[in-house]
Amino acid sequence: MNDTVCFRNIGQLVQVDTANKPPRLKILYKHALIVKNGRVEKVLKDSGLKSSNYSRVIDLKGKTVIPGLVDCHTHLIYAGERKDEMERRLDATSYMDILKSGDGILSTVKATREADGKSLLKTAKARMKRMMALGTTAFEIKSGYGLDIETEKKILSVGNRLKKELPVPVTLTYLGAHAIPEGSTKSQYFDFVMKNLPLFRNLADGVDIFCEEGVFSVKDLKRLFLQAKLVGFTQLRAHVEELSHQGGCAEAAKLGAVSCDHLEYANPKDIRAMKHGDTVAVLMPGVTFFLGGEKIPLVHSMLDAGITLALATDCNPGSSPTYNMQTVLNLACHLYRITPEQALVAATYGSAKALESHEKYGSLQPGQRADFLTLKTNDYRDLFYYFGENFVEQTFIQGQAVRIPKAPAIE
């Protein structure tokens, strides 16, 4: 059925101009957005529109419209919470010391192993619906809280259910190399991950690894990526240079990683490698804020080099328990000293590119999915000026208003 909807009387229509290098925001005033069968057909001046040309006309009453936010790095399928760990960190115990003591990621592994698929689906769906209410219209979800075949498959199976049951794009990533399970050495466990990599090819779009001192090495990253390519994974990602510099970023970029994530300790060599490999730099200021980190990535050096930046929540129970990409946008501006324009481009176009989907969504350009937000303001910069507010009035997925809960998704 031909369904052409005219969203008119838009006070400020924000798109990403991808023809510009680097991409910039394109801001139009008093325009209309034409959506046909769930995709952007065109943008027109509001004056002179004929309502009879469209199956529906929706008056947005001068509100701002922006592309839906893309969360390209999450761990949102898990059980349990880690409030006790938060208190330990606030009392000066480090993140890595908590992990070495058998808590941290491993406590979430224990809880997730014990949870059944039905409960994991229920809690993950509630989180995603809350995130949609706050403006997220596309997701990446990692496994990594199983560290065994059964639970990793369970997590990714839940992810595939979410793909089918929610109207948003979902990219799934196998993160078997997330931590070393109790009762195993690093060598034993990594060999286990390598041997069983083919079992996850039909469950996930890509692979990831946590390359950090005391966890997995640059050599491990190289072995994993080469094997993943042989198995047929097309998207390679890496948690690199987060808590120390190990050299994983440059190696990942050299091997064709679509994104390198965290990057607090990335250096100029890493930046050159990402530039050469057209690797997206995924930054998560919520982690810096929540862990009380003082190290800030070389964001302006990345921008000067022409690297595409992306922003993400890193939604997880240990280092970034947030569902709100609006918070991430605000933190990025004020921690990284970047402009609202740079932050919004990163959280839309940049994050979509990190998922190899920037031609499908993220810019609100003709031909793309009509995933967008109406804001409770006539100036998109209010997202960055006021902090602690929710400026999303309505989330639209493929041109349809989504009915989603307003209450927090708290366990």
N, C-alpha and C positions, 0 to 999 in steps of 0.2 A: 504494500500500500504506500502511495506517495504521501508523505507527511512533511510538509514544509512549514516551518514555524518561524515567525518574525519576532525577534526580541528587540523592541524599539524603545526609544527614549532612554538610551544609555548615556549617562552623563559623561563617563570616562571609560572608553573601551581600550584595554591594554592587551596588545599582542606582542609576540617576539618576532622581530624582523630578522629572519634567518639568512636573508640575502646579504645582510651586512656582515662584515668580518672585522672584529668578532660580532656576534649577534647583539642587537640592541633592542630596547623596548620601543614599540611604536604606539603612541598614545593618540587616540582619536576622540573627539568630542562631538556629542549630539549625533551619534551614528546608530545604526541598527545592525544586528547580527542575524543572518539568515541561516537556518539550520534545516537541512534536508536529509531525512532518513538517518538521523543521528550524527551527521557530519556537517562541518562548516561548509556552507555553499559559497557565501560571499559576505562582504561587509558593504553597507550602503549608507549614504547620508540619510538622516532621519526625515528630512523635509521631503515632501512629495510622495511618500510611500502610499501605495494603495492596499488597503487591508484585504480587498477581494482577491488579491494575488496569492494569498497564503491560507493554509488550512486553519491556522491559529495565529493570533497576534497577542503578544504578552508585553504589557507596559511595565518597564523596569523603573519608572518614576525617577529618573536622573541618577540612579545608583551606578557605582563602578562595577565593571566586569573585568576579571583577570583570568588567565589560564588556570586550570586546576593544578594544584601542587603535586609534585611527583616525589615520593619517598623511596629512594633507590638503595637504601641499606637499612634493613630491619631484621630483628630476631624475634618476631612477635608471636611465634607458636612455642609456648612454654607453659610449665606449671609452677606454682609457688611464687614466692616473693623474697626479697633479701633486705628487709628493713634493718635487721640486726647487723648485717654487714655494713650498711650505711653508717650506723652508729660507730662501728669499729673504725671505719675510715675517718670519720670526724674526730675520733680520738687518737688519730695519728698512725694507724696501721695502714700500710700501703696496699694498693690493689693486688700487686703481685705476691706480697706476703700472705694475703688472704687466700689467694689461689694455691700457693704452696702448702698452706695448712690443710688443704682438702675442702675448703669452702669455695666461695666465689662461683665460677662457672660450674664447678663440680657439684655444688649444692642444687643448682638448677637441673643439672643432669639427673641427679637422684630423683627429684620430684617429677621430672618429665618422664623418666622411665616408669615410674609408678602410676602415672596417669593413663587412662584409656583414651582411645582416639575420639570418642564421643565428647568427653569433657574438654579435650584440647581444641576440638572444633568449636565448641560453644564459647570458650573464653577467647580464642583467636578471632572469631567472628564478631564478638562484642567489641573487642579492641579496634578492629578494622572499621566497624560502623561508627564508632566514636571518632576515629581518625578522618573518616569521610565527612562527618559533621563539621569537623574543624578544617576541612579544605583539601584533604588528600584524595586524589582521583586515580592514582596508579601506585602500585606497590612492588617492591622486591622483598622476598622473604627467604631467610636462610634457615637451614637445619643447624645442627651443631650441638644440640642439647641431648643427644642420645649416646654418641660415641660407641655405638654398637649397631649391628645391622638392623635389628628389629625396630629399635626406637627411631633411628634415622629414617627408615622407611615409613614409620608411623607419622613422623612429622611432615615428611614430604607428601604423603598421601593426604593428610589434612590440608596441606597447601593446595593440592590439586582439587580437593572438594571446595575450598574457598574460591578457586578460579571459576568453578562451575556455578556456585550458588550466589556469588556477588557480581554485580554488573561492571566491575572495574578490572583493568588489566593487572595481572599478577605474574611476576617473573620469579622463578624458584631457583635457589642456589644450594648445592650440596656442600656443606661445611663440615665434613668429617674431621678435618685437621684443625679443630678448634681448641682442643686441650688434650692432655694425656690422661686417660681414665685411671682410676685407682686400680692397683694390682698389675699394672703394665709398665714397661719401660717405654721411653720415646721410640726407640728403634723397633721394638715389637709392635707397638700400636701403629706407627707410620707404615710399616710393611703390611699390616692388616688393612689399612686404608687403601694402599696402592693395589693390593690383590683384589679387593672387592669393589673398586671403582666402577666396573661395568654394570654392577647391580643397580646403580643409581641413574644410569643414562636416560632411561625412559621416565624417570620421576622428576628430574631437574633440568633446567636450561643451562646451568653453568656450575663451576666449582669455585671454591674460595679456600683460603688458608690463613691462619693466624701466625705470621712470621714475627717471632719475638724471642728475646733471650729467655731461656728456660722452657720454651714451648717448641716451635718448629723453626728450622734454620733456612737460610737462603738456598742451600743445597736441596733441602726437602721441597721447597717451593718449586725449584727447577724440575725436580723429578716428577712432582705432581702435575705441573702444567704440561710437560711433554707427554706424560701418560694420558692425561685428560684429552689432549688433542688426538691421540691415537684412538681413544675410545669413541670420540665423536662429539665431545662437548665443544660448543662454539663460543661460550662466554667464560672468560677467565678473570677472576677478581682476587684481590689480596688485601688483608689487613696488614699494613706495613708502616714502619717508622712511627708507631704510636707512642710507645713508652721509652724507646731508645732507638738509636740508629743501627740497623743491621745490614742494610744494603739490599733489602728485598724489593724496594720500589723500583730501582733501576733494572734489576733482573726481571721483574714482572713485566715492566714496560717493554723491555727487549724481547720478551717471549710473546708479546701480543696481548697483554692484559687489556680488557676493555676499560677497567677502572683500577686505580690504586686508592685505598681508603684509609682515612685517619691522617697520616702524613705530618704529625706534629714535629717530627725530627728529620723530615726530608731535607736534603741539602741541594745545592746548585747542580750537582751531577745527576741527582734524581730528577730534577726539573727538566734538565736537557733530555734525559731519557724519555720522560713522559711526552715532551714536545715532539721528539722524533717518532715516537710510537703512536701519536694521537690518542694517548691514554687520558681518560677523564680523571681529574682529581676530586674525589668525594670527601667532603669535609663535614665534620659533625661537632659543631660548637657546643651542643648539649652535653657531650661527654666531658669536654673541658670544664664546663660549668659545674656539672654534677660531681666530678671527681676532684674538683678544686685544683685543676692543672694550671700551671703557669706558662707552659710552653705553647706558643702559638705558631701554626704553620707559616711558611714563607708565602703568604697568600699574594702579596703584591708582586713578588718575583714570578709567581706562577702566571698572574695576569699579564705582566710585562712580556713573558715568554709566549703568550698566546695560547696557554693551556685552557681547556674548557673546565670550568669549576662546576661542581654539583654540590648540593646540600641535602642532608638526610637527618632523620631523627636518631638512627641507631637504636630504635626502640627495643629495650631489653630490660630485665629486672635488676641488673647489677650496676651498669655504668650510665644508663640513660633511660630511666623509666618515664618517658614522655610520649604522648600520642600527638603532639601539637607541632605541626610544621610552621605555624605562625610564630611560635616561640623560637624555633630554629632560625627563622628569617631575622627576627629581632636581635638574637644573640650574635648572628653572623655579622651584622652591621657594626655592632658596638664592641665586639671582641676583636674582629678582624679589621675594623676601620674601612669597610667597603661601603659603597653607596647602596641605597635601596634598589636602584636599577640593577646593579651587579648581582645583588642577592636574589632578586626575583628571577632574573634570567637563569641564575644557577639552580634555583629550586624548581624550575619548569623545564626549559630547553636543556640545560646542562644535565639534570637528573634523568631526563628522558634519553639523552645520548648515552649516559652510563648504562642504560638498559637496552641500548641499540634500538630505540623506539622513537627517536626524535623526529622521524618523518611521519609517524602515526599519531602522535599527541605531544602536548607540552607547549605549543606556540599559538594555538588558536588560529591557525592559518587555514585557508580554503583546502578542503580535502582531508583535513585531520578530524579526529574524533572531537565532537562538540562537548568536551569536558571543561567546565568553567565554573567560576564562583561569582556570585553577586555579593558585594560588600555593603556593610552598613555605614557607608561613607561615600563622599563624592571625590575622594582623593586617595589613591592606592598607598601613598606614603604614610598614611595613618597607621598601617600595619607595622611600620618601623618606628614611628614617633611615639606612639603610646605602647607601653608594654604591660602585659598581664591582661589584655583585653582579647575577646573573640570578635573579630570583625566580619566573620562569614555569616551572611544572612541566609544564603541558600547554596547548596551544592547541586550542580547539574551534571549528570552523566549521560553522554550522548544526547544532549538536549532535553533530558527528562529530569525534573526536580526529584531528588531522592528524599524519601521520608526516612529519617534516621534519628536515633535517640539524642537528646541533649544532655543526658546525665553522664557523668564520668563512668568509664568501664573499670571499676575497681574490683579486685578479687574479693 
